[in-house]
Amino acid sequence: MRLPRDYYHVFLGNGHDAVLIGYTGAMVPDRPPNGWHPYLDRCQWYKSDRYYPEDRLVDVVPPRRPPFAAALPKSGKPWAELAPLGYTAYGVEADGQIGRVQDFVQSFVPEEGTVYTTVDWGVARAEVATFLCPDRPLLVIRYRFNRPVRLRAFAAPGVWHEEGYETDPFDALTFLEDRAAAFYRLGPYQGFIEVALSGAQRWGREGKVWWLEGEGTHFTHYFAIADDYAGPLDAAVIPRAMEEGPEALHARARSFWQAYFSVSRFEIPAPDFQRVYRTSRYLFKAIQNPASGGLPVGNLRLTWSSHLFWDAYFIHRALLEANHVAEGEAAVGFFLRTREAAARHAREDFGAPGLKWDWELTHRGEPAYGIWVHQKEQVHNNAAYANMLLQQYLFTRDRRILEAVFPLLEGLATFFLYAVVEETPRGLEIRPMVGVDERPVRVRNEGITLAGTIRLLEGYVEAARWLGRENALARRSAEAAARLRRTLDGLYNGRYFQASEDEDRLNVSSLAPIYPMEVIPPEDPRALRTVRAYRARYAGRMVGHGNNEWGFPWAAAMLATLQAWQGDGEGAWQTLQELRPAFSLHGGIAETVDEEGRWNMQYFATAHGALCTALHHLVVQTRADRLVIGRSIPPEWESGSWENLRAHGLLVSGRWDLRQGFLEAVLRNPTAEPLSIRLQIGEMDRVVSVAPGTAQRFQIPLPERRLP
């Protein structure tokens, strides 16, 4: 059987646990066909923050070893590599003939958290429903065959095949004699793994692999991996699940995901992008650690090992825009919980006061970047974190949040003024720091770091004013931000904002002053020229990071957001349509696509977050000082609707129809305070005030250029 070129395994997660489901509806050992990366994930079970024990990492080839790795010392930082904990699969036999997969049809329904698969095994056809329980470490696979079969379910702790990248991570394994289960030890954690099959008549073990057999047409397959990371070890996950029954388990899982999706709706006439949008919203919840609130860029080996990263900004913004306020607040809670780690990092690594979060941080607040130790000198991530703290308030207007995060903003401002900003004969500047391209080379006045510092300092000043807490630090921050703006002006070379003082070229640092840092208005002539130059750099192909010819979907989505802000909906949509080669069958997005159209890894949440914001902004633009509705709807989007997107504390709903030539929007105020915002919709451009608990409706004819 030949897999489709755009095939990739389906990601299922509940924040703690993550599994990849293959084309049979269970796990498979095959690697996806489109990948160029030699370490693409097989179907395995991973847990957030559960890594190979450090003394066993000598046997593991890190998948993210940069070309300069040999020249850099570890400096005592751990290399936190997620441990593959186990897998489970099945085989089929009928009338003495062993089944071989001939064909399959598979769909993922994010609103149910369920993978539905029809598999032709040659000897029989199976309808398979697969889901990961949202509230426990339990994978459930339900089979319905068109004829009686002998089904053999099997499972094992560890990896499918021992090799350099995938080796068994356990310090100890103790197999039980009376059931298909084992206790394991992984570094400081004790765990338990078990597999069960309803109606199984026989079971056994061959080496590390358990097998269970039964005959019939309907089966339920259970697989659980539990540990004592967040509480006492529970070795009875499967017995309780079997007592509850698969129908009740599946109903509970569907109810959980339906409730999550019910808070907002966004419908566009582009089926492949609609699929990716739905998968993205699922992914954001599925990867968010429910204990720490941390938003990693993924929860698999190749998506940065579940750690928090600066990319969390893009996921956080997309969550807030889609009205997932609780998830946004949980993400902010990560920084509140890890404040002491940030203070220690600032003090011990920089000799500085204030707060500075490590470049790559585990959910328990530990640094985790091994040979990438030079990345401690990359600070634009902390500017992005400050942006997250501010935007939680700006999107919700919840003063309680602002009061909670204000000490963090103050700590960040303190650190940046002490350890990042420096006085030079030319004025106030950003000292040489490691740039966004992550090389162990320090560059002065890099665009994203410079703009991020301005955004941080100005945001802290705004927060101090809103709370009535102006002080000497706030005054110093305001003065520093104003002087740094003059330095940022110097990065404009007449054609675009160059990457840094030392690098007269385009990269993401050229876009960052406009978005996500929002210190240069998108209508500024320099912003317009920068966007045009970046678009020209990748004319007719997927937009990249700027440093090479590869496509970077998250960078493309950043550019599309700016094009939408500038009123170029048609150009923004063209930029987004060029991302299609990065999409997988089930709505995943790759991090990068090379010159031959091959991707490296899927479910890269940064790309998902940036794309969701770009799609939102084609319809509803949440700008720093205004709300713009309908300005950049692509001409080919004939009709669509949305409900309960969030902006400036308001809930915004609406619909449009180009054939009938109208746009309708409703602004509702769910807060206890009156809200005012500059609203641009059609020809109207004025300040609108919405009283608590009330709504205002606007209906306008669409401009003539939109009529067919």
N, C-alpha and C positions, 0 to 999 in steps of 0.2 A: 504494500500500500504506500502510495506517495502522498505525503502531507502537503497541504496548500502552502504556497510560498509565504503567505502572511500568517501562518499558524504560529501561535505561541501558547504555552500552557495557561490555564485560567488561574488567576490569583484569588485565593480566599483568605480572609483574615478576620481576627477579632481584637486586634491591638496587642494582645500577648502572643498569639499564635498566628502563623502564616503557613499555608500549604499551596503547592502548585498541583493542579489537577490536569491530567492529560486527556487524550482523545478517547479513552475508554470510559471516562467518567470516574476513574480512580487515578492513582499515580502510575507513571510510566518512566522507564529509564532513558528514553530517547531525549536527545537534545533537540531544540527547535531548529528547523532547516535553514532559516534565513540568517542565522547569526554568523558573524565573522570572528567573534571573540572565542578563543579556545576554552573559556571557562563558563560558558552559558549554563544556566541552572538546569539540572535534572529536577524531576519532581521530588521534593523532600519536604520535611516538616521542620520549620524553624521556630524559635521563640525569641522574642525581643529581649535583648540584653543577656542572652545566654551564649557565651563564647567558648571557643576552644580554650582549655586551660593553658595558661601562658607557657608552662614548661613543655607542652606538647606541640606548640606552634613551630618548633624546629622541623616537624614532619610535614608541615603544610606549606604549600607554595602560595604566597599571598596573591590574589588576583589583581591587586591594584599596585603592583610594584612599578614605580616610575623609572624611566631610563637613567635618572640620576641617583637611584637608590643607593648604589654601592658607596657613594661618596658621603653619605649622610649617616651620622650615628643615631642610635635609637634614643639616647639620652634618658633612659629609664621609662619612657612612655610605653604603655602596653600596646601591642598590636591586637586589637579586639576584633576577631574574626568569628562571625556567627557560626555556630556548630549545627550541622545537619543531624537531626536527632532520630529520624526514622522515616520509613515509607511503608505504604501498603498498596496492594494491587490485587488482581484476580485473573483467573483463566476459566475457560468454558470447555466442556466436553459433552457430546450427545451421540448416542448409538455407537459408542466406542471410538468416535472420531474427535480429535483435538481441534478446537476452533482456532482459526486465524482471522485477525481483523481484516476484513475486506474493504470496509467503508464506514464512515461515521458522519453524523450531522450533529453539531453541538451549538448550543446557545447559552449565554450567561444572562440571567435576569437580575440586575443589581438590586431592584426593589424587593426582591425575595431572597437575595444572598444565595442563590441556587444556580447550579450548573445542570442543564438538561441535555442528555446525550442519547442519541439513537445509534447503536453499534451493530453492524452486521458482522457476526463472527463466522460466517460461512455455514456453520452447522445450526445456528439459531440467531435470532435477532433480539437485542435487549434494549429496553427503555430504562435509562438510569437517571436518577435524581441525586445530586451530591450537594451537601451543605456542611459548613463548619458552624457549630453552635456559637452564638455570640456571647454566651455567659459561662462557658466551660470549655476545657481543652478537649473537644470531642468532634471528630469527623464522622459523618453518617453518610453511607452510600446505600441507596435503595434500588433494587433490581426487579424488573418485571420482564420475563422472557416469553416469547411467543410459543414455546413448547418446553416440555420438561428437559432439564439439563442437569449435569453434574457441575456444580460451581466450586472452584477451589479459590478461597481467599488466602492471601499470604501477606506477611508483614515481617519487618526486621528492624531492630535498632541500628542506628548509624546510617551508612551510605550504601548505595547500590554496588559500587565498585571501588575498591581501594586504589587510589592513585594520588599523584602529587597534590592536586587541588582539593580532593575529597578523600579524607581519611576519617576513620571512626574516631570520635572525639572523647569517648568515655574513659574515665580513670578506672571504672570497675563496672561489671555487669553480673547480676545474679539472677539466673533464670528460675522461675517457679516450676514445680513438677506437676501441679494439678490444674494448671490453666495456661493459656498462651499469653504469658506476661513475664516481666522482668523488672527488677529494681536496677537503677543505674546511679553512678556518681559522676558528676560533671563539675570539676573544680569544687567550689564550696557548696554545691547544691545536690540534694538527693532527689531522684526522680523515679517515676513508675511509668511503664509503657505496656499497653495491652491491646489485643485484637480479639474480636468476637464476631460470630456469624450466626444469625438466627436460624434455627433448624439444622445446625451442623451435626452430623452423625459421627464424624471422626476428626481428630486433630493430632498434630505431632510437631516435631521440630527437627530440622536438618541443619546442623551448625547453628548459625544465628537466626535462621529463617523459620518462622512458624507457618504452618499451613492448617486450614480448616476446610472440610468438605461437607457438602450437603446436596440432596437431590430435590428438584421441584421447579417451580416457575417463578416464585416470589421469594426474595431474600432481603435481609437488612444486614449490612456490614458496618461494624463499629470499630473505630480506631481512636485511642486516647493516649496522650503523652502529658503527664502531670508532673509537677515538681513542687519544692517548698520555697520557691523564690519569693512569693508574696504571702505565704501563710503555711499552715501545716500541710504535709503531703497527703493528698487524697487518692487512695488506691481503689476507690469504689465508684469511679466515674462511670464505667460501663455497666456494672450491675444496676445502678440507679437509673441509668438511661434506658436499659432494657425493660425495667419495671414501668417506667413512664410511657414507653412505646414510641415508635418512629413517627406516627401521625402527630402526636402531641409535640414532640421535639421539633418537627418541621413547621408546625403551625406557630410555635413560639418564635422560631427563627424568622419566618416570614413576617410576623407581626412586628418584630424588632426593626427590621429593615424598612418596612412600610411606614412605620412611625417616623423613622429618621428622614425618609424622603418626603414626608407629607408637609414639611415646613415651607417648601417653596416648589415652584415649577418653572421650567424654561423650555419652550418648544420652538424649534426652528425648522425650516423646510430643507434640511440637509441631513439625510439619514445617517451617513457615516459619522458626521460630527455629533449628531444627537446621541449615537451609540457611545462615542468616546466621552461625551459629557456625562452620561449616566454612569459609565464605568468609573469616571474620575471621582464623582461624588461618593460612590461606594468605597473607592480606594482610600480617600481621605479619612473616613471613619475606620476602615479596616486596618490602617497602619498606626492610628493614634494610640499610643500607650495609655490604657485606661487608669493606670496607677500614677504615672508621672505627668500625663497630658502631653508629653513630647510628640512633635510631629517630625518623624524622620522622612527621608526621601523615598523610603521603601522599607521592606522588612525581609529582604532576601540577601544572599551573599553578595550580589553584585549591585545592590542599591545601598551602598554605604553602611552595611552592617547594622541597620536599625537606629543609628545614632541621630541625634539632633544635628542639623546642619543649617547654614544660613539660608538655604533654599526654603526652609520652613515659612519664610515670609510669603512666598507665592501660594503655598497651600493655605496658610492662614487667611490671606486676603480672599481667596476663592471661597473658603468656608463662610466668611462673614458676608460676602456678597450674596451667597445662597441662603442667608438667614440661619446658619448653623451657629448661633450665638454661644450655646453651651460648649460646643467643641472649641470655639475660639477662646473662650475663657479658660478652658482646661489647658490649652496651649500656653497661655500667659502664665498659668499656674506653675508650669515647668520652671520658669525663671525665678519665681518666688521661692520654689523649693530648693533651687540650686544656687541661691544667693551667696552662701558661704563658700561654695566652690569657686565662684567668680571672684570673690574678694581674695581668696587664697592665691588664685592664678595671677591676679594683678600684683599682689604683694611679692610672691615668691619668684615669679618669672620676669617681672618688670621693675620690681622695687617701687611700685606705684600705689597710691591710695585709690579708692574707688572700686569699680567692678569691671571685670573683663572675662567673658566666657571663652573657654577653649575653642579652638577651631572645630574639633570634632569631639562631641561629648556624649557619653552614655546616658541612659535614662536615670542612672544613679549619680550623675554629676561627676563622673571620672573622665579624665582625658583618655583618648583612645585612637591615637593616630600613628603610633610606631615610628617608622622611618620618615614620616612626613613632619618631623618635629619642627622644621622651619616654618610650618604653617601657623605657629603661635604668633608670628609676625604679620599675619593677615588679620586685619581688624574690621574690614567692611562687613563681616558677619555680625559684629556687635552693633554696627549702625543699623543693619537690617532688623536685628532684634528690638532695638529701640523703636523702629518703625512699627513692628508688631504690637508693642506695648501701647503706642499711641493710637493705632488704628482700631484696637479693641474698644477704646473710648469713642473715637470719632464715628465709628459705624453704629454704636449703640447709644451713645450719649448717657452712659451709665457712670455717674459721678463716683460711685463706689469703686469701680475699676480704676479710675484715674487716681484716686487717693491711694489705692493699694500699690500701683506701679510707680507712683511718683518717686519713692526712695530709690528704685532701680534706675530710673532716668537720671536722677541726681548722681548716683554712683557711676553711671556710664559717662556723664558729662565730666565728672571729676577725673576719671581715668584718661579720657581723651585729651583734656586740657593739659594733663601732666605728662603723658607718655606718647602722644601721637602728634599733637600740634607743637610747632616750634617757631621761635622768632628767628628770622634771618635778615640780612641787610636789605633784602627785597620786600620784606613784609612778613606776614604770618602765613605759614605753609604747613603741609603735611610732611613729616620726615620720611625718609626712604623706608618703605614697608613692602612686604611680599604682596604681589598683585593678584588680581582675580584669576590669572592664568595659572597660579599655584606653583610657578617655578621658584627655585631657591635663589632668586635674584631680587634685591630690593630696588624699588623704583620710587622716585619722588613725585608727590602730587598726582598720584593715580586718580583717574576720574571718579571711579566708584567710591574710593576711600575718602577723597576730598568732598564729594557731594554728600556722602553718607555722614561725614562729620558735621557738615553744615546742617543737614536735616536733623541729626541728633540734638545739636546745640539749640537750634531754633525750636524744636519740639519741646525740649526741656523748658525753655523760656516761656513758651505758650502754656504749658501745663502749670508752671509756677504762677502765671498770671490768672489762669482760670481758677486756681485754688487759693489765690491771695497769698502766695508764699514767696513773693519776690525777695531776693536777698543778694548778697555780694556775688555769689556764684552765678546766679541768673544774669546779673548785669555783666559779669565778665564773659559769660557764654554768648550773650547778645553781641557784645563788641567783637568777640573772636569770630562769630559767624559772619558778621558784616565784612570783616577784613578778609576772611577766607573766600567770600564771594568774589572779591577782586582777583584773588589767585585763580579761582575757577574760570573767570573771564579770560585769563591768559591761556587756558587750554584750547580756546577756539582759534583755529588757524585760518579762518576765512572760508573754509569749506565744511568743517565739522569739528566737534569736540574730539581732540586726539586722546588716545588711551591714557597717556601720562605726559609729564614734562619731558621725559626721555624717549618717548615712543610716539613718533608722529605717524600713527596708523589708527585704523578703526578697530575697536572690539567692543565688547559689552560695556566696558567702562565709558565708551562714547555715548551710549544710550542712558546709562544710569543716572546722570544728573537730571534727566527729564522723567524717567521712570526706571526703577521704582522710587528713587529718592525725592522726586518732585520739587526740586529747587530751581529748575528752569522751566517756565511755562511752555507747554507744547506749541503755542502760537508764536513764541519768540522766533524771529527769523533764523537765528542760529540753530534752534531746534528743528525747524523745517528743513534747513539745508543738511543737517546731520542725518535726519531720517532719510532724505533723498539719497545721500551718499551711501548710507548703509544698504539701502534697497538696491542701488546700482551695483554695489560690490557683489551681490549675489543675483544679478539679473537672470530671470528665467529658471531659477532653481531654488532649492530649499535654503533659506537663510541660515547662516552659521554663526559661530562665536566671533568671527572676524579674523582669527589667527591662521585659519586654514580653509580648505575647500569643503570640509565636511559640513553636513547640516546639523544644527543644534535646535531641536524643536522648541525648547524653552526660550532660546534667544529669539527665534522667529516669532513666537507668541508675544514676547516683549515688544518687538518692533510693530507687530500688528496692533497692539494696544495703543501705541503712540500714533499710528496712522489713523486709528479710529478717533482718538482725541483731536486730531487735526482735521477731522471731517472727511477723511478719505476712506469711506467705507468700502468702496470698490477695491482700492489698493490693499486695504487690510484683509479683505476676504481673499484676494489673490495670494497674499503672503501665507495665509492659513491653508488655502487649498494645496499649496506646495508641500504641506506636511503629510499628505496622504501616504507616501511611502514609509513613514515612520509608524503607521497604525498597524496593530495586529488584528487578527480575526475577531477577538473578543473585546476590542476597545482599549487595549493598552497602547502606550506611546513609548518609543525608544528614547534614550538619552541622546544618542548621536546616530547619524546615518552617513556612511562613507561615500566616496565618489562613485562607487559601483552600486549604490542603493541598498547596501547591507547594513542592518542595525547591530548595535552591540548588546543592548539589554532592554527589556520591556518593563512597564509599570514604574517608570521613573516619575515620581510624584511631582517633581519640580515642573516637568513639562506639562503634566496634567493640570497643575494649579495655574500656570501661566496661560495655558490654552483656555481654561474656563473663564478667567478674567478677560481675555481677549474677546471671547464670544459674548460675554455679558456686555462689554463696552461697545460692541457693534449696535446694541439696542439701548442700554442704560449706562451712562458714563458717570461714575462716581469720582469726580475731580475734587481736589483739595478744597476749593472754594465755591463749588457749584454742583448742580445736578443737571445733566444734559440727556434728554430723551429723544430718540428717533433720528438724531442727526446723521448717523453713519450706518443705517440699515442698508445692506448691500442691495443693489437694484434687482438681483435675481431672487431675493427672498420675498416672494409674493405675499406671504402672510405668516403670522406667528403670534405667539402670546407668551406672557410670563406672569407669574404670581408670587408676590411676597419676596422679591429681591430686596436687600437692605442697603440703605444709603443715608448717611447723615442722620441716623436715628430713625428714619422713616422706613415704612414698608411700601414698596413701589410695585404696582401691578399694572398690566395693560395688554393691549393687542393692536395689531395693525393689519391692514389689507391693502395692497397696492392696487388691486383691480378696482376696488370700491373707493380707493383714494382717501383713507382716513387713518388716523392714529389716535388711540385713546389711552390715557394713563390715569391712574388713581394713586394718590399719595395718602397714606394713613399713618397717624401718629400713635404708636402703641405705648409711649412713655407717659409719665405723669407731669411733664413740663411742655410748654409750647415750644415748637421747633420752627426755625426760619432758615430758608436756604435760597440762594439765587437759582432760579429754575429757567433753563432754556429748553423750549419745546416748540418746534415750528418757528414762527416769527416772533413768538413771545420770549422776552428776556427780562425777568423782573424777580424781585424778592417775594417769596411766597411764605406765609405763616400758616401752620397747621396746629390747631388747638389739641390738647390731650384727648385721646379717645375719639377724634373726629377724622374725617377724610375729605379730600378735595379731588374732584374729577375734572379732567381736561380732555377735550376732543377737538382735534384740528384737522383740516384737510392737509394731505401730504403735498409737498411742492410739486409743481408740474413736471419736473424732470423725472419724477418717480412714476408717472402715469404711463401705461403701456401705449 
